[in-house]
Amino acid sequence: MTARIYKPCRTAMQSGVQRTKEWILEYIPQNSRFIDPIMGWTGAEDMMANEVSLHFNTKDEAIAYASKHNIEFKLEEPNEPKKRKPRPYVDNYKYHPLRENV
């Protein structure tokens, strides 16, 4: 089995950093999903990849767990946000000659 170790990013609806500080180990599905011919439900043979996700405080803990249990893994480093230069509030009301002031 192959696993994916990553640090989740913020959702589009989220302005804070809740649930983005931990590392997650998820198994990558080996088989594709199938549709049950009788009920029409979507199913999968590999329950480990669909149901199990482990949370760790640090990247090193996740890597150590995968190494200890002989799990192949892909490590995805997070993209760090760009540092924004603080801007004074008064800049919102400055005169800009190229823009029309409404």
CNS distance restraints for C-alpha pairs under 8 A (distance, minus, plus):
assign (resid   1 and name CA) (resid  27 and name CA) 7.14 0.50 0.50
assign (resid   1 and name CA) (resid  28 and name CA) 7.47 0.50 0.50
assign (resid   1 and name CA) (resid  30 and name CA) 7.60 0.50 0.50
assign (resid   1 and name CA) (resid  71 and name CA) 6.33 0.50 0.50
assign (resid   1 and name CA) (resid  72 and name CA) 6.56 0.50 0.50
assign (resid   2 and name CA) (resid  27 and name CA) 5.96 0.50 0.50
assign (resid   2 and name CA) (resid  28 and name CA) 5.73 0.50 0.50
assign (resid   2 and name CA) (resid  71 and name CA) 6.21 0.50 0.50
assign (resid   2 and name CA) (resid  72 and name CA) 4.80 0.50 0.50
assign (resid   2 and name CA) (resid  73 and name CA) 5.35 0.50 0.50
assign (resid   2 and name CA) (resid  74 and name CA) 7.60 0.50 0.50
assign (resid   3 and name CA) (resid  25 and name CA) 6.39 0.50 0.50
assign (resid   3 and name CA) (resid  26 and name CA) 5.43 0.50 0.50
assign (resid   3 and name CA) (resid  27 and name CA) 4.09 0.50 0.50
assign (resid   3 and name CA) (resid  28 and name CA) 5.35 0.50 0.50
assign (resid   3 and name CA) (resid  71 and name CA) 6.82 0.50 0.50
assign (resid   3 and name CA) (resid  72 and name CA) 6.14 0.50 0.50
assign (resid   3 and name CA) (resid  73 and name CA) 4.49 0.50 0.50
assign (resid   3 and name CA) (resid  74 and name CA) 6.32 0.50 0.50
assign (resid   4 and name CA) (resid  24 and name CA) 7.87 0.50 0.50
assign (resid   4 and name CA) (resid  25 and name CA) 5.58 0.50 0.50
assign (resid   4 and name CA) (resid  26 and name CA) 5.26 0.50 0.50
assign (resid   4 and name CA) (resid  27 and name CA) 6.08 0.50 0.50
assign (resid   4 and name CA) (resid  28 and name CA) 6.55 0.50 0.50
assign (resid   4 and name CA) (resid  73 and name CA) 5.43 0.50 0.50
assign (resid   4 and name CA) (resid  74 and name CA) 4.89 0.50 0.50
assign (resid   4 and name CA) (resid  75 and name CA) 6.18 0.50 0.50
assign (resid   4 and name CA) (resid  76 and name CA) 7.41 0.50 0.50
assign (resid   5 and name CA) (resid  23 and name CA) 6.81 0.50 0.50
assign (resid   5 and name CA) (resid  24 and name CA) 5.58 0.50 0.50
assign (resid   5 and name CA) (resid  25 and name CA) 4.51 0.50 0.50
assign (resid   5 and name CA) (resid  26 and name CA) 6.61 0.50 0.50
assign (resid   5 and name CA) (resid  59 and name CA) 7.93 0.50 0.50
assign (resid   5 and name CA) (resid  62 and name CA) 7.08 0.50 0.50
assign (resid   5 and name CA) (resid  63 and name CA) 7.84 0.50 0.50
assign (resid   5 and name CA) (resid  73 and name CA) 6.73 0.50 0.50
assign (resid   5 and name CA) (resid  74 and name CA) 6.10 0.50 0.50
assign (resid   5 and name CA) (resid  75 and name CA) 4.94 0.50 0.50
assign (resid   5 and name CA) (resid  76 and name CA) 6.15 0.50 0.50
assign (resid   6 and name CA) (resid  23 and name CA) 5.62 0.50 0.50
assign (resid   6 and name CA) (resid  24 and name CA) 5.48 0.50 0.50
assign (resid   6 and name CA) (resid  25 and name CA) 6.76 0.50 0.50
assign (resid   6 and name CA) (resid  75 and name CA) 6.24 0.50 0.50
assign (resid   6 and name CA) (resid  76 and name CA) 5.01 0.50 0.50
assign (resid   6 and name CA) (resid  77 and name CA) 6.48 0.50 0.50
assign (resid   6 and name CA) (resid  78 and name CA) 7.14 0.50 0.50
assign (resid   7 and name CA) (resid  20 and name CA) 6.51 0.50 0.50
assign (resid   7 and name CA) (resid  21 and name CA) 7.05 0.50 0.50
assign (resid   7 and name CA) (resid  22 and name CA) 6.22 0.50 0.50
assign (resid   7 and name CA) (resid  23 and name CA) 4.61 0.50 0.50
assign (resid   7 and name CA) (resid  24 and name CA) 6.14 0.50 0.50
assign (resid   7 and name CA) (resid  76 and name CA) 7.56 0.50 0.50
assign (resid   7 and name CA) (resid  77 and name CA) 7.22 0.50 0.50
assign (resid   7 and name CA) (resid  78 and name CA) 6.02 0.50 0.50
assign (resid   8 and name CA) (resid  19 and name CA) 7.51 0.50 0.50
assign (resid   8 and name CA) (resid  20 and name CA) 5.33 0.50 0.50
assign (resid   8 and name CA) (resid  21 and name CA) 7.83 0.50 0.50
assign (resid   8 and name CA) (resid  22 and name CA) 7.69 0.50 0.50
assign (resid   8 and name CA) (resid  23 and name CA) 7.23 0.50 0.50
assign (resid   8 and name CA) (resid  24 and name CA) 7.52 0.50 0.50
assign (resid   8 and name CA) (resid  78 and name CA) 7.72 0.50 0.50
assign (resid   9 and name CA) (resid  20 and name CA) 5.79 0.50 0.50
assign (resid   9 and name CA) (resid  78 and name CA) 7.67 0.50 0.50
assign (resid  10 and name CA) (resid  14 and name CA) 6.09 0.50 0.50
assign (resid  10 and name CA) (resid  15 and name CA) 7.49 0.50 0.50
assign (resid  10 and name CA) (resid  16 and name CA) 7.60 0.50 0.50
assign (resid  10 and name CA) (resid  17 and name CA) 6.62 0.50 0.50
assign (resid  10 and name CA) (resid  18 and name CA) 7.97 0.50 0.50
assign (resid  10 and name CA) (resid  20 and name CA) 6.51 0.50 0.50
assign (resid  17 and name CA) (resid  21 and name CA) 7.33 0.50 0.50
assign (resid  21 and name CA) (resid  57 and name CA) 7.42 0.50 0.50
assign (resid  22 and name CA) (resid  55 and name CA) 6.50 0.50 0.50
assign (resid  22 and name CA) (resid  56 and name CA) 5.72 0.50 0.50
assign (resid  22 and name CA) (resid  57 and name CA) 4.91 0.50 0.50
assign (resid  22 and name CA) (resid  58 and name CA) 6.49 0.50 0.50
assign (resid  23 and name CA) (resid  55 and name CA) 5.77 0.50 0.50
assign (resid  23 and name CA) (resid  56 and name CA) 5.08 0.50 0.50
assign (resid  23 and name CA) (resid  57 and name CA) 6.11 0.50 0.50
assign (resid  23 and name CA) (resid  58 and name CA) 6.06 0.50 0.50
assign (resid  23 and name CA) (resid  59 and name CA) 5.97 0.50 0.50
assign (resid  23 and name CA) (resid  62 and name CA) 7.06 0.50 0.50
assign (resid  24 and name CA) (resid  53 and name CA) 6.60 0.50 0.50
assign (resid  24 and name CA) (resid  54 and name CA) 5.60 0.50 0.50
assign (resid  24 and name CA) (resid  55 and name CA) 4.64 0.50 0.50
assign (resid  24 and name CA) (resid  56 and name CA) 6.21 0.50 0.50
assign (resid  24 and name CA) (resid  62 and name CA) 7.46 0.50 0.50
assign (resid  25 and name CA) (resid  53 and name CA) 5.68 0.50 0.50
assign (resid  25 and name CA) (resid  54 and name CA) 5.09 0.50 0.50
assign (resid  25 and name CA) (resid  55 and name CA) 6.48 0.50 0.50
assign (resid  25 and name CA) (resid  56 and name CA) 7.92 0.50 0.50
assign (resid  25 and name CA) (resid  62 and name CA) 6.68 0.50 0.50
assign (resid  26 and name CA) (resid  49 and name CA) 6.90 0.50 0.50
assign (resid  26 and name CA) (resid  52 and name CA) 6.50 0.50 0.50
assign (resid  26 and name CA) (resid  53 and name CA) 4.66 0.50 0.50
assign (resid  26 and name CA) (resid  54 and name CA) 6.59 0.50 0.50
assign (resid  27 and name CA) (resid  48 and name CA) 6.83 0.50 0.50
assign (resid  27 and name CA) (resid  49 and name CA) 4.51 0.50 0.50
assign (resid  27 and name CA) (resid  50 and name CA) 7.63 0.50 0.50
assign (resid  27 and name CA) (resid  52 and name CA) 7.08 0.50 0.50
assign (resid  27 and name CA) (resid  53 and name CA) 7.22 0.50 0.50
assign (resid  28 and name CA) (resid  49 and name CA) 5.58 0.50 0.50
assign (resid  29 and name CA) (resid  46 and name CA) 6.74 0.50 0.50
assign (resid  29 and name CA) (resid  49 and name CA) 4.96 0.50 0.50
assign (resid  29 and name CA) (resid  50 and name CA) 7.08 0.50 0.50
assign (resid  30 and name CA) (resid  46 and name CA) 7.24 0.50 0.50
assign (resid  30 and name CA) (resid  49 and name CA) 7.88 0.50 0.50
assign (resid  31 and name CA) (resid  44 and name CA) 7.54 0.50 0.50
assign (resid  31 and name CA) (resid  45 and name CA) 7.21 0.50 0.50
assign (resid  31 and name CA) (resid  46 and name CA) 6.86 0.50 0.50
assign (resid  32 and name CA) (resid  44 and name CA) 7.02 0.50 0.50
assign (resid  33 and name CA) (resid  42 and name CA) 6.61 0.50 0.50
assign (resid  33 and name CA) (resid  43 and name CA) 5.66 0.50 0.50
assign (resid  33 and name CA) (resid  44 and name CA) 4.76 0.50 0.50
assign (resid  33 and name CA) (resid  45 and name CA) 7.60 0.50 0.50
assign (resid  34 and name CA) (resid  42 and name CA) 5.68 0.50 0.50
assign (resid  34 and name CA) (resid  43 and name CA) 5.34 0.50 0.50
assign (resid  34 and name CA) (resid  44 and name CA) 6.17 0.50 0.50
assign (resid  35 and name CA) (resid  40 and name CA) 5.66 0.50 0.50
assign (resid  35 and name CA) (resid  41 and name CA) 5.57 0.50 0.50
assign (resid  35 and name CA) (resid  42 and name CA) 4.53 0.50 0.50
assign (resid  35 and name CA) (resid  43 and name CA) 6.04 0.50 0.50
assign (resid  36 and name CA) (resid  40 and name CA) 4.88 0.50 0.50
assign (resid  36 and name CA) (resid  41 and name CA) 5.32 0.50 0.50
assign (resid  36 and name CA) (resid  42 and name CA) 6.21 0.50 0.50
assign (resid  36 and name CA) (resid  43 and name CA) 6.66 0.50 0.50
assign (resid  44 and name CA) (resid  50 and name CA) 7.91 0.50 0.50
assign (resid  46 and name CA) (resid  50 and name CA) 6.80 0.50 0.50
assign (resid  47 and name CA) (resid  51 and name CA) 5.85 0.50 0.50
assign (resid  47 and name CA) (resid  52 and name CA) 7.85 0.50 0.50
assign (resid  48 and name CA) (resid  52 and name CA) 5.49 0.50 0.50
assign (resid  55 and name CA) (resid  62 and name CA) 7.93 0.50 0.50
assign (resid  56 and name CA) (resid  61 and name CA) 6.26 0.50 0.50
assign (resid  56 and name CA) (resid  62 and name CA) 5.89 0.50 0.50
assign (resid  57 and name CA) (resid  61 and name CA) 7.07 0.50 0.50
assign (resid  58 and name CA) (resid  62 and name CA) 6.74 0.50 0.50
assign (resid  59 and name CA) (resid  63 and name CA) 6.29 0.50 0.50
assign (resid  60 and name CA) (resid  64 and name CA) 5.99 0.50 0.50
assign (resid  61 and name CA) (resid  65 and name CA) 6.15 0.50 0.50
assign (resid  62 and name CA) (resid  66 and name CA) 6.28 0.50 0.50
assign (resid  63 and name CA) (resid  67 and name CA) 6.08 0.50 0.50
assign (resid  64 and name CA) (resid  68 and name CA) 5.98 0.50 0.50
assign (resid  65 and name CA) (resid  69 and name CA) 6.27 0.50 0.50
assign (resid  66 and name CA) (resid  70 and name CA) 5.99 0.50 0.50
assign (resid  66 and name CA) (resid  71 and name CA) 4.84 0.50 0.50
assign (resid  66 and name CA) (resid  72 and name CA) 6.95 0.50 0.50
assign (resid  66 and name CA) (resid  73 and name CA) 7.07 0.50 0.50
assign (resid  67 and name CA) (resid  71 and name CA) 6.10 0.50 0.50
assign (resid  67 and name CA) (resid  72 and name CA) 7.69 0.50 0.50
assign (resid  87 and name CA) (resid  91 and name CA) 7.03 0.50 0.50
assign (resid  88 and name CA) (resid  92 and name CA) 8.00 0.50 0.50
assign (resid  90 and name CA) (resid  94 and name CA) 6.83 0.50 0.50
assign (resid  95 and name CA) (resid 101 and name CA) 7.46 0.50 0.50
assign (resid  96 and name CA) (resid 100 and name CA) 7.62 0.50 0.50
assign (resid  96 and name CA) (resid 101 and name CA) 7.69 0.50 0.50
